[in-house]
Amino acid sequence: MQRDRRHETKSLLQHLINLIQERKAAAEGQAAEKKNMADNSIQAATDVNFEVEVLTASSTQPVMVDFWAEWCRPCHMLAPTVAEIAHDYAGKLKVMKLNVDEAMNSAGRYRVQGIPTLLLFKNGQVVEQIVGAVPKDQITKALDRHLA
């Protein structure tokens, strides 16, 4: 248990160090790799398409939905991690982003009260919920339990 906590703390610190380095590089005018919230590789979930793109689609492949908002700093911190996961799990996992300010019905339906929140859907049901800007390895451990 103690070892897991140290590992999680180390992962979070590494994540924060990477963010600081990216921001420093950007401030110095260097070409820092920047992944914004509207990453073109990640489809947006809306109240209109949620039924088909998330619930129905999750019967053939798990779907992870990132509930976020433009004003949410932790959401912006988590965005590069979500983009990496979308890339790493391509073909095994569908990743979508849902702006809670634009899709209030879907966010309310799943009682999303804090953001960022990641919900993993399988067969139209939520099978995993992760709240907060957590380290990538914590997310991948949860995903791997359901993708095995």
N, C-alpha and C positions, 0 to 999 in steps of 0.2 A: 504494500500500500504506500509506504513512504517513498519507495523507488519510483512508483507511478507518479506521485505528486511532484517529485524532483524533475522527472522527465517532462511533465506537463509545464512546469514552471520554466524549464530550460527552453522548451519549444515556444512558449509565449514570448520569452525574452528574445529569442532569435528572430521571431516574427517582428517584434518592435524594432530591433536593430536594423532589420532589412528595410522597414518603413522609413526610419530615420535616414538611412543611407540614400534611399531613393529621393527623399525630399531634399536632402543636402545637394545631391547631384543636380536635381532640377533647379534649385536655387542658384547654383553656380553656372547654370546655362549648359550643362552637359546633357547628352542624350540619355535620359533615364527612361527605362521601360515603364510606360504608364498604361494602366488598364483602368478605364473608367467604368462607371456604373452601367452604362449602356453598351457593354461589350457586345459587339456584333455577332459573336459566336453563341451568345446566350439569348434565347427567345424570351420575350416578355409575356408573362401570364396576366390576363385581365379578367374582369368579371364575365366578359362575353365569351372568352375562349377557355376558361378554366375547366369546364365540364369535359370538353373534348381533349384539350392539350395536356391536362393533368390527370383527371380521374379516369377517363377512358384509356388514355395512353399508358397508364400505370398497370394495365392488365397484361401488357406485352413486355414492358420494361419498367423498372423502378424510375420514379420521377422525383427529383429533389427540387423544392421550390424555396428560393431565398426571398423572404419577406423583408423589404427594406423601404427607406424613404430618403429623398434627396438631402434633407436637413440632418440626417442621422450620422454623426461622426463614426461610431463603431461600425455602421453599415459600410462606410467607405473604407474602413480598415480591413473589413472582411472581404470586400469585393475582389481583390487579386487572388485570394485563396479560393473563392468560389470559381473564378475563371480557370485557375489551375486544376481544380477538381473536374470541371467540365472537360478540360483537355485530357487529363489523365484517365478519366473513366469513359471517354468517348466510345460509343458502341455498347456499353454496359449500363449506362445511366443517362437519363435525360435530365438536364439542368435548366431550370427556368428562374426568372426573377419577377417578383410581383411588387409593384410600388403600392404600399398600403394607402397612400393618399389618393391614388387613382382607382384602386380596386378595393374599396372599403367593404363591400359585401363579402368577398372571398376571405378577406382578413378576419372579418367578424364571424363568419361561419366556422372558422377553425380557432376562434378565440385567441387570436394573436394579440397579446397585450403588451409585449415588449419586442423591440427590434434591435438588431437583426434576429430573425428566427428562421431556422431551416427546418422544413418539414419534408420527410421522405414518405412518398406514397407508393403502395403496392396494392394492386387489385382494388383501386379506388378508396383505400383506407390509409390513414396515417399510421405508420409503423415506427416512426422515430421522430423526435423533436429535439432540436438543439437551439438554445437561446443564448445570445451574446456573441461577441467577437472572440471565438475560441480558436486555439491553434489547429492547424491543418490536420495533424495526426489524430486529434480527438474526433474530428469529423470523419476521417477515413476509417478509423476503427469502427465507428458506428455504421458507416456504409458497408464495410466489409462483412459485418455480421449479417446484413440483409442481402448481400449480393452473392454470398457463398452458396 
